[in-house]
Amino acid sequence: MKVTVPCHCGNSFEYEYDETVEINPETADNIVHGRFMNTVCTNCGITLKPEFPVMFTYPPKQIQIFLIPELQRDLFLRGKSLLNNKKPDRFVIGFQELAEKIRIFESGLDDDAIELAKYYILSKIETETETENEIIIYFDSLKNDRLSFQIHGLKEKEVGMLNVDMPFYRMSQEKLEKSINEEPFSKFLTPPYISLMRIYREYTENIE
């Protein structure tokens, strides 16, 4: 699809991207490292990072992942976006969520169990710390049977890291089987948008 991309310098230029993309090793690497869909302004030469709706296919799990641009987050979660009519296996909002989803799947983990683990981590943070900042948690990696999570919001302009052992993840898997139909778990673990953000932020309407 061809679109017009504006730059801060006042220039606008034509940009073409694919509306359907297969996530292969090269694509996954570009997404995880923030290079996917980057483009360069034809006037000032600055690198721009636009986000447009894309349907990704992920062959290892045989699923489709649809990218909602970050700027449409609130509109989408209130059920007022035309993109709500899409029917993927998973929705993600913004490239950070897409990169996280890839890291989860590439690590051989379940995204719903990871979101439940993030729920318990966030609950502990809110109990033990006093902060008015929005806390956002992303899965980072799995190494030596330890899961690493990025913690955004504890301190201004800093990203904290939290490591947990695999038994914590397995506990989340076991809890998932027993509680997926209970509140508040059903509100953020029901596909296609499996995300703790569905209950962490307050929205007047649920997505369909």
N, C-alpha and C positions, 0 to 999 in steps of 0.2 A: 504494500500500500504506500502511496505517496502522500506525504504530509508536509506542512510548512513548519519549520522550527525557528522560533525567535531567539535571538541572542541578547545579552545584556548591553552589547555595544550598539544596539538598535538595528542591526542587520537581521534579515530573515532569509532563509534559504530552503530549498526543496530537499527533503530527506525521504528515502525509500526503505521500508523494512518488510520482513515477512510476517504475515499474520499467524502462520503455523510454523513451528520449529521443533525439530527432534533434538532432545537433549542427548548429545553424544559426549565423549570425554572432553573434546575441545570446547564445545558449548558450555558444558558444566564448569570447566575451569574459568572461562570468561565471565560467567555469571558470579561464581563464588569470589572472584578477585575484582569484581566491579568494572569489567571491561565490556560487558555485553551491551549492545545498542549505543555505545559511545560514538560521538561524531564530532567533527571539528568545524568551527565557524569559518565560513569562506571569507570573512572579512578580517577578523582579528586573530584567528588561529587558536582561540581558546577551546579546550575540550569540553563538550557539553554532554550531559547524561540524561537525555529524555527518557520518559517511560510511556509506552503505548500498549494497549491491550494485545496480548499474544496468547495463543493456545499452544502449550508445549506438550509434546508426547514424551513419556519416559519409558522406553522399551523394557528395562530390567523389571519394572513392576507392572508393565502394561497398563499404565494409567495416563490420564490427561490432566494437566495442571494449567489453569487459566490465570494469567497475570492481570490483576486490576491495578491501574496506576495509583500511586500513593495519593495523588491529589483528589482521587475519587473515593477515598476510604469512607468518609462519613456518608456520602451520598449512597454508596453501595450498601453499607451496613444499615441504612434506614430503608432499604428496599426501593429506592427511588432512581436507581441507575438502569439504563437500558441493558447494561452488562449482567444484571440479575437474571436475565432470560437465558444466559449460557448454561450448559449442563455438563460441566467437567466432573471428573472424580474429585478434584481438589481445586479450591480457589486459594490464591495467595494475593496479598496486597503489598505492592512495592517489591523492589528487587531484594531488600533484606530478607523478607519472608521467603521469597523464591530461593535465595541462596541457602537459607536455613533448611528448607525442605530438601534440597539436594544433599546437603551435608548429612541430614538425618537418614535419608534413603541410602546414600553411599556408605554409611556406617552400618547398614543392615538393621536399623532400628525402626520402630513403629512411631509414626508422627503423633498418633493419639496418646500413646503412653508418654511421649516426651512432653506434650502439652499438659498432661496430668502431673507429671513431675514438676513442671514449671509452676503449676498452681500451688503445690506444696512449698516450693522454694519461695514464691512470692508471699504466701501466707506467713511464713517464718520471718521474712524480711520485714513485713508490715507490723508484725508483733514485736520485733526486737529493735526496730529503729524508728526514729522520728523524722520523717521527711515529708514535705508537701510535693515533692517532685513525682512525676509519673515514672514508675519503674517498669522497664521493658526488658524481658529476658529472651535471649536467643541461644539455641543449642549451637555449640562451636565445634566440638570434635569428640571422638572416642579414641583413647589411647591407653594401652595397658589396662584394659577393663575399668577405666575411669572416664566418666563423662564430664566434659567441660562446658560451662555455660557463661555467656557474656551477660553482665548485669549493667544496664544503662539507667542512669538517673540517680544513683546513690550520691554521687558527687558531680558537680558541674564540670563538663568537658572531660570526664574521665570514664573509662569503661572498666568495671571490676570483673574478675574471673572467679568462678566458683567451681570446684571439682567435687564430684560425688562418685561413689563406688557403684558398680553394677547392681548390687542387691537393692539399692534405692530405685533403680530403673525397673527391676523385676517386681518390686513391691507395687510400683505404679501399674505395671501390666496386670497384676493380680487384682488390684483395686478396680481397674478399668472393667474387668469382666463382671464384677459384682455391682458396680455403681453407675455404669454408663447411662442408665435410664433414670437416674435420680438427679435432682437439682443440687448444686448448680452445674454438675458435670454434664448433663445432657445439653445445656445451653451452649457449651463451647467445644464439645466433642462430637457433635453431630455433623457429618459431612453435608455439603462439600467444603464448607469453610471451617476447618478445625483449628481454632485459635483461642488462646486465653484472652485475647483482646476483645472478644465478643462480650465478656462479662466485666472486664477491667474498666472499660470505658462505658459511660452511660449513654444509651441510644433510645430514642423515643419509639422506634419501631424495629422489629426483628427482620432479618433477611428472610426471604421466602425459601 
